[in-house]
């Protein structure tokens, strides 16, 4: 099936089940990238889609899942790297086995990490070990005090909400509004990796981590802008209906 046939089929489907203007724009944008890649699977970052279509990443995630559910595309996410897309020629309105809903996955990871932190804190609150008590065995029961133990994960190691994460990032010296998509993407990549960085090490101080990451995000944004300037969307009109002839 060539590009024009695929687009005609899409318009016919959209005529029966309207997907909305933004979903249409996203699908046609993906078709254009697919065409430029000689109809092969391709990788594309959410940041580039944000810049080209002027929509937010949460909107991209929701619409991408909608297209995957309808069987129009398949998508595979990659931690820290642009996701992989596959354009499907035959629509099968079932949930794509290529990827589960991203929002559910993120929420699940957050709950799992928070439960782990809670359990570790409870572990550190256990009574002192016997050998520690023996040091105080000459003290009376009224004078004995528990020896506090250190928590395994400091307070700074807890996972913040996205709103708190973004609010702090905006206070940093190197912050720019154009980095919002990349900052959100970095947050979600850490969430997807169970709050670990690209080196698979636990993030114990997320404020320091995002501060050190901002310069790298600036370089990534500049590189993304250079690539996106080379891609131009064609003007694609829906086919004329038989009533217009």
C-alpha positions as CSV (number, residue, x, y, z in Angstrom):
1,X,0.0,0.0,0.0
2,X,1.5,3.4,-1.0
3,X,1.2,6.7,0.8
4,X,-1.8,8.0,-1.1
5,X,-3.8,4.9,-0.5
6,X,-3.0,4.8,3.2
7,X,-4.0,8.5,3.6
8,X,-7.2,7.9,1.6
9,X,-8.1,5.0,3.9
10,X,-7.4,7.2,6.9
11,X,-9.7,9.9,5.7
12,X,-12.5,7.3,5.1
13,X,-12.1,6.0,8.6
14,X,-12.0,9.5,10.0
15,X,-15.2,10.3,8.2
16,X,-16.9,7.6,10.1
17,X,-15.1,8.0,13.4
18,X,-13.7,11.5,13.7
19,X,-10.4,11.5,15.6
20,X,-10.0,15.2,16.1
21,X,-7.8,17.8,14.4
22,X,-4.8,17.3,16.6
23,X,-4.9,13.5,16.2
24,X,-5.2,13.9,12.4
25,X,-2.2,16.3,12.4
26,X,-0.1,13.8,14.4
27,X,-1.0,10.9,12.2
28,X,-0.2,12.7,9.0
29,X,3.0,14.0,10.5
30,X,4.0,10.4,11.2
31,X,3.1,9.3,7.7
32,X,5.4,12.0,6.3
33,X,8.3,10.9,8.4
34,X,7.5,7.3,7.4
35,X,7.6,8.3,3.7
36,X,11.0,10.1,4.2
37,X,12.4,6.9,5.7
38,X,11.4,4.9,2.6
39,X,8.4,3.3,4.4
40,X,10.6,1.7,7.1
41,X,10.2,1.9,10.9
42,X,11.7,5.0,12.3
43,X,12.7,6.7,15.6
44,X,11.3,10.1,16.6
45,X,11.6,12.0,19.8
46,X,8.6,13.6,21.6
47,X,10.6,16.8,21.7
48,X,10.7,17.1,17.9
49,X,6.9,16.5,17.7
50,X,6.4,19.1,20.4
51,X,8.3,21.6,18.3
52,X,6.8,20.8,15.0
53,X,3.2,20.5,16.0
54,X,3.2,22.9,18.9
55,X,1.5,20.4,21.3
56,X,2.5,19.2,24.7
57,X,4.0,15.9,25.5
58,X,1.0,14.7,27.6
59,X,-1.1,15.3,24.5
60,X,1.3,13.4,22.3
61,X,1.2,10.4,24.7
62,X,-2.6,10.4,24.8
63,X,-3.0,10.7,21.0
64,X,-0.2,8.2,20.3
65,X,-2.0,5.6,22.5
66,X,-5.2,6.4,20.7
67,X,-3.7,5.7,17.3
68,X,-2.0,2.5,18.7
69,X,-5.4,1.3,20.1
70,X,-7.0,1.8,16.7
71,X,-4.2,-0.3,15.2
72,X,-2.9,2.5,13.0
73,X,0.6,2.5,14.6
74,X,2.9,0.6,16.9
75,X,5.2,2.4,19.3
76,X,8.1,1.2,21.5
77,X,9.6,3.6,24.1
78,X,13.3,3.6,24.9
79,X,14.7,5.1,28.1
80,X,16.7,8.2,27.2
81,X,16.3,7.7,23.5
82,X,13.7,8.6,20.8
83,X,10.9,6.0,20.6
84,X,10.5,3.7,17.7
85,X,7.4,3.9,15.4
86,X,5.8,1.5,12.9
87,X,3.0,2.5,10.5
88,X,0.4,-0.3,10.2
89,X,-1.2,-0.7,6.8
90,X,-4.2,-2.7,8.1
91,X,-6.3,-1.2,11.0
92,X,-7.0,-3.6,13.8
93,X,-8.9,-1.7,16.6
94,X,-7.3,-3.5,19.5
95,X,-4.8,-2.4,22.1
96,X,-1.3,-2.5,20.7
97,X,0.8,-5.2,22.3
98,X,3.9,-3.1,21.4
99,X,3.3,-0.8,24.3
100,X,0.9,-0.5,27.3
101,X,-0.5,3.0,28.2
102,X,2.4,5.2,29.3
103,X,0.5,7.0,32.0
104,X,-0.5,3.7,33.7
105,X,3.1,2.6,33.6
106,X,4.4,5.8,35.1
107,X,1.8,5.7,37.9
108,X,2.7,2.1,38.7
109,X,6.4,2.9,38.9
110,X,5.8,5.8,41.2
111,X,3.6,3.7,43.5
112,X,6.2,0.9,43.5
113,X,9.1,3.3,44.3
114,X,7.1,5.1,47.1
115,X,6.2,1.8,48.7
116,X,9.9,0.7,48.6
117,X,10.9,4.0,50.2
118,X,8.2,3.6,52.9
119,X,9.3,0.0,53.7
120,X,13.0,1.1,53.9
121,X,12.1,3.9,56.3
122,X,10.2,1.5,58.6
123,X,13.2,-0.9,58.6
124,X,15.5,1.9,59.8
125,X,13.1,2.6,62.7
126,X,13.6,-0.9,64.3
127,X,15.0,-1.0,67.9
128,X,18.8,-0.9,68.3
129,X,20.7,-4.1,67.8
130,X,21.6,-6.2,70.8
131,X,25.3,-5.3,70.6
132,X,24.3,-1.6,70.8
133,X,22.1,-2.3,73.9
134,X,25.0,-4.1,75.6
135,X,26.9,-0.9,75.7
136,X,24.2,0.6,77.8
137,X,23.5,-2.4,80.0
138,X,25.0,-0.5,83.1
139,X,22.4,2.2,82.7
140,X,19.1,2.0,84.5
141,X,15.9,1.3,82.5
142,X,14.8,4.9,82.9
143,X,18.0,6.4,81.6
144,X,18.4,4.1,78.6
145,X,17.7,5.7,75.2
146,X,17.5,4.2,71.8
147,X,20.4,4.9,69.6
148,X,18.9,6.4,66.3
149,X,19.9,4.8,63.0
150,X,20.3,6.5,59.7
151,X,17.7,6.1,57.0
152,X,18.8,4.3,53.9
153,X,17.3,6.9,51.6
154,X,17.5,10.6,52.5
155,X,14.5,12.9,52.2
156,X,16.0,14.4,49.1
157,X,15.8,10.9,47.5
158,X,12.0,10.7,47.5
159,X,10.3,11.1,44.1
160,X,8.7,14.5,43.6
161,X,5.5,15.1,41.7
162,X,6.0,16.4,38.1
163,X,4.7,19.9,39.2
164,X,7.3,20.2,41.9
165,X,10.0,18.9,39.6
166,X,9.1,21.5,36.9
167,X,8.7,24.3,39.4
168,X,12.2,23.7,40.7
169,X,13.7,23.4,37.2
170,X,12.3,26.8,36.3
171,X,14.4,28.4,39.2
172,X,17.7,27.2,37.7
173,X,20.0,29.6,36.1
174,X,20.2,27.8,32.7
175,X,16.5,27.2,32.4
176,X,14.6,28.3,29.3
177,X,10.9,27.7,28.4
178,X,12.0,25.8,25.3
179,X,13.4,23.1,27.6
180,X,10.0,22.2,29.2
181,X,9.4,19.2,26.9
182,X,12.9,17.8,27.5
183,X,12.7,18.3,31.2
184,X,9.3,16.4,31.4
185,X,10.8,13.7,29.2
186,X,13.8,13.4,31.5
187,X,11.5,13.1,34.5
188,X,9.4,10.4,32.9
189,X,12.6,8.5,31.8
190,X,13.8,8.5,35.4
191,X,10.3,7.3,36.5
192,X,10.4,4.5,33.9
193,X,13.8,3.4,35.2
194,X,12.5,3.2,38.8
195,X,14.0,6.6,39.7
196,X,17.5,5.8,38.4
197,X,19.7,7.9,36.1
198,X,21.1,6.9,32.7
199,X,23.9,5.0,34.5
200,X,21.3,2.9,36.3
201,X,22.3,4.5,39.6
202,X,19.6,5.5,42.2
203,X,18.8,9.2,42.2
204,X,19.4,10.3,45.9
205,X,19.2,14.1,45.2
206,X,16.9,14.9,42.3
207,X,17.4,18.6,42.6
208,X,21.2,18.3,42.1
209,X,20.6,15.7,39.3
210,X,18.3,18.0,37.2
211,X,20.6,20.9,37.8
212,X,23.5,19.0,36.3
213,X,21.4,17.7,33.5
214,X,20.1,21.1,32.2
215,X,23.3,21.8,30.2
216,X,23.0,18.5,28.3
217,X,19.3,19.2,27.6
218,X,20.3,22.5,26.1
219,X,22.6,20.8,23.7
220,X,20.0,18.2,22.8
221,X,17.5,21.0,22.1
222,X,19.9,22.8,19.8
223,X,20.6,19.5,17.9
224,X,16.8,18.7,17.7
225,X,16.1,22.2,16.2
226,X,18.8,21.7,13.6
227,X,17.3,18.4,12.5
228,X,13.7,19.6,12.5
229,X,14.5,22.5,10.2
230,X,15.3,19.9,7.5
231,X,11.8,18.4,7.5
232,X,9.0,20.1,5.8
233,X,5.4,18.8,5.9
234,X,3.6,18.7,2.6
235,X,0.2,20.1,2.2
236,X,-2.1,17.1,2.0
237,X,-5.8,17.7,1.1
238,X,-8.5,15.1,1.8
239,X,-9.8,13.3,-1.3
240,X,-12.9,14.7,-3.0
241,X,-16.0,12.8,-2.4
242,X,-18.2,11.5,-5.2
243,X,-20.8,14.1,-4.3
244,X,-18.5,16.9,-5.4
245,X,-18.1,15.5,-8.9
